[in-house]
Amino acid sequence: MQKINAMYWTLFLTFVKIGMFTIGGGYAMIPLIEREVVNRGWLDKNDFIDLFAVTQSLPGIFAVNISIFVGYKLKSIRGSIVCALGTILPSFFIILLIALFFNKFQDNIWVMKIFNGIRPAVVALILVPCLSAAKAIHLKYTELIFPLAGALLIWKCGVSPAYIVLAGIMGGLVYTFWIKGKIQKKEEKNK
């Protein structure tokens, strides 16, 4: 019984640490989640990349989705609840405190400077998992054209990310069921 309770506490405290010490939300949490989950042996690197892909396609908060999957893999439904609470509670209480005192500090020059300093760090925290994922799935430089084009369309042209996701789904389906099939048939003919 003690061993079981210890594992739940370990899961909870691990995801509390992730939820408390990552600024910038879901994507900024990825390096810390990956380090904690992979280094502890809860998932291997390839499983984490697969989990990363699946949780990106699900609705909801990215980090919470990952924590639920990890908790479920390790300790079923109770584990998923413990991990989700560990991820959510720090943000909940921090936002609650900010909401209570924000009016007093919103125009403070030091608060504004802190937020200006945090912004570049958040960009770096988001960029690192993107590069790690591209490396892990062995993307070639020519295959980076599509994600870069999608990012530019969102950033410079104001295209909704939903349209980019739908275009990616359609492109994946066309490639998988039409183009890949033609390539395989051509290779079989040449043999």
N, C-alpha and C positions, 0 to 999 in steps of 0.2 A: 504493500500500500504506500509506503514512504517513497519507493522508487517511482511509482506512478505520479504522485504529487510533485516530486522533484522535477520530473519531466515537464509537467504543466507549468510550473513556476519558471523553468528555464525557457520554455517557449514564450510565455507571457513577458518575462523581463527582456528577452532578446528583442521582441517586437516593440516593447515600450521604448527601448533604447533607439531603435530605428525610427519610431514615430516622434521621439522627442528631439533627436539630434540631427535630423535632416531638414533643411530649410529649402522650400521650393516645391514641395509636393511630390507626387508619384514618381516622375522620371528622375528627380534628384535623389530619390531613395534607392534607386536600383543598385548603384555600386555598394552601398552599405548592406542592402538585403543580400546581394550576391555573395559578398564576403562572409557574412554571418552564416548563411544557409549552406554554402559550399564548404567553407572551412570547418564547419561542425560536422560535415559528412551527412547532412540531412538530404541533400541532393548533390548529384555530380554536375559538372559544368554543362554538359549537353542537356541534361534534364532541366537545368535552370534556363537555358536558352529556349527550349521547347515551352516551358512554363511562361517565359517572357512573351513569346509569340501568342500563346493562347490568351493570356490575361489582357493583352493589348486589344484583342478583338471582342472582349466582353464589355458590357456596359458597367459603369460603376467606377469607383476609385481604384486606380491601378495598384497601389501598394496594399490596399485591403484585399483585393482579389488574390494577389500573390500570397499574402499571409494566410488567407483561407485555404488555398491549395496546399501550402506547406503544412499547415496544421492538420488538414484532413489526411494527408499522406502519412504523417507521423502518428496521429492519435485520433483519427476519424472525426466525427462531428464535434465532440467536445474539444478536440485539439484545434479545429477550425474556429470555433467560437472564442477560445482563449487567445489565439493568435490575432484574430480580428479585433478583439477588445484591446489587446496590447498595442495594436497599430493606431486605433481610433482615439483612445482615451487621452494620450498626451496632447494631441491636436485639439481635442474638445476643450480640455481645461485651459490650454494656452489661449485659444480664441476667446473663451469665456472671460479670462482675465483681461485680455486686450479690449474686449467689448466694454467691460466695466470701466476701464480707465482711459480709453482711446481719446475721448474729448479733451482730456487734460493734457495729452501729449502730442496730439496730431500736428500741431504747428511748431513743436519744439525743433530747433535747428539740429540738435544732436540726433534725434530720432530720424529726421530726414537724411542726415549724413550716413547713419547706420544702414538705412534701407538702400541708399545709393551704393554703398559698399557691398551689400549682399547680392545685388543684381548680377554682377559679373561672375560671382562664385556659383550662382544658380545655373547660369548658362553653361559653365564648365561641368557642373554636376549632371546636367542633362546630356551634354555632348559625349562624355566618357562612356556611358552605357550604349549609346548609339554606335560608337566606334567599336566597342567590345563585341556587340552583337554582329556587326558587319564582319569583323574578323573571325568570330566563332562559326558563322555560317559560310565562311569562305567566299564572300562576295568579290567578284572581279571588278576592276575599275570601270569597265563598261556597264556593269550592272548597277553602279552607283548613280548613273544618269537619272534613273526613274525616281529614287528618293530625293535627289537634289532638285529635280524638276518639280516634284510635289511640294517640297519646302519653299521653293521660289514662288510657285503659284499661290501658296497660302500667304506668304510673307509680303510679296510685292503686288500681287494682283487681287488679294482679298478673297480668293476662292475658299469656300467653306471646306474644312477638313473632311466633312462627311462625303463630299464629292470625290475627294482624293482617295478616301478609303474605298468607296464604291468602284472607282476606276481601277484601283489595285485588285479588288475582288474579281472584277470582270477580266482584267488582264491575266490574272492567275488562272481563271477558268478557261479562257481562250488558249493560253499556252498549254495547260495540262491536257485539255481534251481535244485540241485541234492541232496546234503546231508541234507539240511533243510527239503526238501520234504519227504525224507525217514524217518527222525526223526518224522515228523508230522504223517505220515502214521502208523508208529510203535506205537505212542501214541494213535492214534484213534483205533487201533486193541486192545490195552490193556484196553480200556474203556469198 
